[in-house]
Amino acid sequence: MYDAISEWAASHRLTVHDNGTLDLAVHDAAETYRYVLTWNWGLGPTITYVMLNPSTGTATANDATLRNCRAIAQHHGYGSLIVLNLFALRSREPQALYSYPDPIGPATDDALTQLLPLGDTVIVAWGRRHSDLHDRASTVAQLLYKKGVATQCLGINRDGTPRYVFRGSAMEPLASGLGMTVSPCRRNDLGGGVTGPGGVRRSR
């Protein structure tokens, strides 16, 4: 996994930061964008999260969101995680996505396309707010659907969007693809939401 990420980063002339072990963060030269982050803590499969945008987390300093991602992953028996995003712009405040000229980042879609297969489980967790900016949730949902990626989530918001990682407890079971359509994320579901059997939204 780590060699594949490093090779992908090199192909885009991106910078790989590591902590001397198996934790990586891939940025552009100015560190305006973070395209992928990994965190390894032991044996077990790898879980991949697709969230809204990166905040301050790096290969050497994990923020609260990443710590919560790890808690969820550990509870479900995973030994490492990968984080990808709808937008690669690094910002503590999602409102910055609206004012920055290119919040998506030039390599984001390729990161999603090439690096999603590295994980054993894909969790969509971009939340309700801001994910419809530039039609990103729907665009990425379509990408996942076309690639046949079987996604899971941490629960479903009332509007059909997948819950953010702070919504709900790490102890809750993952909402799996069982009984759902091929991919829970459907292009025709507003906001790139999660659908139930036959494309009918489920609410909690």
VOGU-3710 file (C-alpha; in Angstrom, 3 decimals, decimal comma):
1> mydaisewaa> 0,000/0,000/0,000  2,698/2,489/1,018  4,835/1,843/-2,056  1,775/2,326/-4,272  0,946/5,654/-2,610  4,540/6,847/-2,910  4,613/5,894/-6,589  1,319/7,691/-7,190  2,657/10,803/-5,452  5,834/10,719/-7,540
11> shrltvhdng> 3,799/10,471/-10,742  2,108/13,772/-9,809  5,312/15,369/-8,465  3,816/15,602/-4,999  5,598/15,569/-1,654  5,400/12,570/0,671  5,823/13,249/4,370  6,316/10,332/6,743  7,049/9,769/10,408  9,754/7,178/9,832
21> tldlavhdaa> 7,359/4,234/10,074  4,339/3,538/7,900  2,367/6,777/8,291  2,289/8,964/5,179  0,771/12,263/4,095  0,858/13,413/0,473  0,827/17,180/-0,152  1,588/19,599/-2,911  4,825/21,577/-2,522  3,096/24,481/-0,775
31> etyryvltwn> 1,089/22,123/1,480  -2,102/23,838/0,365  -3,600/20,475/-0,530  -3,423/17,115/1,198  -4,408/14,319/-1,135  -4,005/11,243/1,041  -3,055/10,342/4,595  -2,355/6,934/6,112  -2,111/5,768/9,722  -0,880/2,330/10,726
41> wglgptityv> -1,073/0,900/14,254  -0,968/-2,879/13,884  -1,995/-5,993/12,038  -5,342/-6,172/10,307  -7,129/-4,961/7,181  -7,143/-1,356/5,973  -10,144/0,953/6,126  -10,439/3,892/3,716  -12,454/6,989/4,623  -13,737/9,446/2,038
51> mlnpstgtat> -14,519/12,674/3,894  -15,108/16,334/3,077  -11,686/18,034/3,271  -8,476/17,698/5,284  -7,852/19,876/8,311  -4,512/19,976/10,128  -3,668/16,289/10,349  -0,244/15,201/9,094  1,884/12,068/9,153  3,301/13,165/12,516
61> andatlrncr> 0,398/15,050/14,137  -3,136/13,673/13,976  -6,130/15,896/14,648  -9,386/15,069/16,444  -11,123/13,840/13,297  -8,319/11,394/12,513  -8,255/10,142/16,093  -11,965/9,437/15,859  -11,420/7,650/12,537  -8,827/5,459/14,230
71> aiaqhhgygs> -11,114/4,708/17,189  -13,846/3,538/14,828  -11,391/1,477/12,773  -9,825/-0,153/15,829  -13,207/-1,046/17,268  -14,042/-2,888/14,050  -10,725/-4,768/13,911  -8,729/-2,746/11,373  -4,981/-2,202/11,616  -4,553/0,856/9,393
81> livlnlfalr> -6,478/3,589/7,651  -6,344/5,723/4,522  -8,048/9,114/4,289  -9,179/10,624/0,990  -11,471/13,617/0,511  -13,979/15,275/-1,796  -11,838/18,427/-1,576  -8,075/18,415/-0,983  -7,836/21,976/0,345  -6,435/21,966/3,883
91> srepqalysy> -8,545/24,128/6,161  -9,937/23,966/9,677  -13,025/25,803/8,439  -15,050/24,234/5,596  -16,283/27,720/4,699  -12,870/28,272/3,080  -13,944/25,861/0,355  -16,307/28,522/-0,980  -13,733/31,301/-1,342  -10,667/29,391/-2,539
101> pdpigpatdd> -10,298/29,344/-6,369  -9,793/25,560/-6,604  -10,756/23,775/-3,374  -10,911/20,381/-5,113  -7,247/20,202/-6,078  -5,829/19,104/-9,446  -4,969/15,519/-8,372  -7,979/14,713/-6,171  -10,070/12,739/-8,627  -7,056/10,708/-9,692
111> altqllplgd> -6,255/10,005/-6,026  -9,769/8,679/-5,539  -9,613/6,602/-8,707  -6,167/5,108/-8,121  -5,957/4,794/-4,336  -9,433/3,645/-3,298  -8,640/0,018/-4,265  -5,803/-0,052/-1,692  -8,260/-0,314/1,200  -10,254/-3,394/2,199
121> tvivawgrrh> -13,319/-1,351/3,196  -14,422/2,071/1,938  -16,352/4,334/4,315  -18,080/7,407/2,894  -18,309/10,040/5,635  -18,453/13,477/4,050  -21,463/14,634/6,070  -24,431/16,801/5,245  -22,980/20,292/4,963  -20,842/21,619/2,114
131> sdlhdrastv> -20,615/18,322/0,201  -22,840/19,642/-2,590  -20,394/22,466/-3,387  -19,263/22,142/-7,031  -21,498/19,041/-7,159  -18,678/17,117/-5,473  -20,673/14,541/-3,552  -22,603/13,543/-6,647  -19,460/13,508/-8,788  -17,578/11,264/-6,379
141> aqllykkgva> -20,632/9,085/-5,819  -20,777/8,550/-9,562  -17,056/7,719/-9,628  -17,553/5,121/-6,898  -20,578/3,689/-8,647  -18,799/3,371/-12,004  -15,848/1,621/-10,377  -18,190/-0,790/-8,599  -16,841/0,193/-5,186  -18,902/-1,326/-2,386
151> tqclginrdg> -19,108/1,459/0,181  -20,211/1,510/3,788  -21,039/4,391/6,102  -21,329/5,337/9,760  -25,023/6,056/9,465  -27,289/8,111/7,251  -28,505/11,668/7,726  -32,160/12,496/7,146  -31,376/14,004/3,748  -29,697/10,767/2,643
161> tpryvfrgsa> -26,091/11,932/2,986  -23,557/9,743/4,837  -22,783/10,779/8,386  -19,588/12,541/9,322  -17,281/10,679/11,713  -18,360/12,709/14,753  -21,990/11,714/14,280  -22,579/8,644/16,392  -20,357/6,367/18,408  -17,416/4,233/17,359
171> meplasglgm> -19,305/1,362/18,938  -22,119/1,497/16,391  -22,078/-1,088/13,589  -21,143/0,081/10,121  -24,037/0,404/7,699  -23,056/-2,121/5,074  -24,005/-2,626/1,459  -26,113/-5,649/2,342  -29,644/-5,070/1,118  -28,587/-1,917/-0,665
181> tvspcrrndl> -27,897/-1,150/-4,277  -24,494/-1,993/-5,798  -23,014/1,106/-4,187  -24,856/3,024/-1,451  -23,798/6,264/-3,141  -25,991/6,959/-6,116  -25,699/9,740/-8,700  -29,436/10,388/-8,615  -29,558/10,772/-4,844  -29,262/14,443/-3,863
191> gggvtgpggv> -25,957/15,231/-2,226  -24,429/11,887/-3,083  -26,526/10,284/-0,408  -26,887/6,709/0,716  -29,764/4,685/-0,622  -31,546/1,578/0,490  -33,005/-1,245/-1,606  -34,147/-0,071/-5,005  -32,661/3,374/-4,495  -35,051/4,353/-1,687
201> rrsr> -33,460/6,535/0,921  -33,110/5,334/4,482  -33,247/7,850/7,317  -32,173/7,779/10,924
//
